[in-house]
Amino acid sequence: MGLFSLVLEALHSLGKNKVRTALSVLGIVIGIGAVIAMVAVAQGAQRKVEREIAAIGDDWLTIWYMGSRGGVNRDQATPPNMTRDDAEAIERECSAVRAASPTNRVPAQVISEYGNYRTGLMGVYPNFFDIRRWDAIAGRLFTAEDMAMHAKVACIGTTAARELFGSVDPVGRTIRANRVAFEVIGVLESKGVGSDGRDFDDVILFPFTSFQRLIAGNEPSGTIFAAAKHGEPLSVAKEQIRQLLRQRRRLADHEDDTFRIMDRSLMAEANAAATNTFNLLLTSIASISLLVGGVGIMNIMLVSVTERTREIGLRMAIGAHGGHILGQFLCEAVVLCLIGGLLGFGLGCGLAEFVAGWFEWETDVSYWMAAVAMGFATAVGVFFGFYPAWRASRLSPIDALRFE
């Protein structure tokens, strides 16, 4: 009996008891659907993390001052302008660093002619845009000349631009922060929302000198952003910065650092590892339902063998051997699972679309998942259908014909 004949015979046999067949397929449908949906969610989460890493970069460091362990060392308190000196020293003396910028951030109410909005205001050096891989989608970025002239200019993130100007182009318009008027000269490209829920676009950037003089006032800057040169390991840049800052603070060998350095690459790797672990957990949980569906298939096939014992005996009596019987029942199990796999793939795609729309999660359904679904279904059919098929092939024709 050829493969095509086996498939037709399997469909005919399965069609004799439609309710039982439907219930058997249901377990595979749920299992495959759950696996496809979970893999789609996992792929979407992975793609989001990769896009976030590409957007914010993984070659930069954040340095901030914490004081001694157990409390701030008041003898080494940071004066308001120390981080600016430190940033310039880092860029000048650390061979593995391409750029360093002091930063200061304060939340404030900002007013435009179209409304007002509370957002984060940051003072930075122009090289901050290189460090964070930020460009303007409209207008321009402020320059070293703007900073030297204490220019009253600003670059605005897309979220802040939408809240302050709606659909109006902000470039060339005026905003007021701390009752000082600034001209918006550029709109920053969107960085999106981070895995921690923070909106990177909810910010307005100012030249550091203008910000310190007109907005921050006596609020000192305590943070530096620095980026490694292209091709230089971030760990080398990190160690150079650490040694330089220890030297500038005259820390003895036995003294702890009075600052902290956060490695963005390590954070990115931690996010990726956490996402992979979460994805593996989701897929494992979904696979349990597929296992349950496979057990259901095996049970149904065992019942089918029992019910069709006389049919098996008759087939063997007229010349069918054990291999034919084995192939027949194994084909039925595989066909049953393939039907479930097709329906399960459709269910999984639907669930992924529902999750994306209802929960606003990013999902990614790829065509290769259809092949995976069919592969899973075939494997389940072969694995769980083999024993019932083997049992059927081992029946004695005489005992089978006598079976009541």
Summary of the structure (lengths in Angstrom):
residues: 404
radius of gyration: 33.1
end to end distance: 27.7
largest distance: 103.9
contacts: 1368
relative contact order: 0.19
helix: 57%
strand: 18%
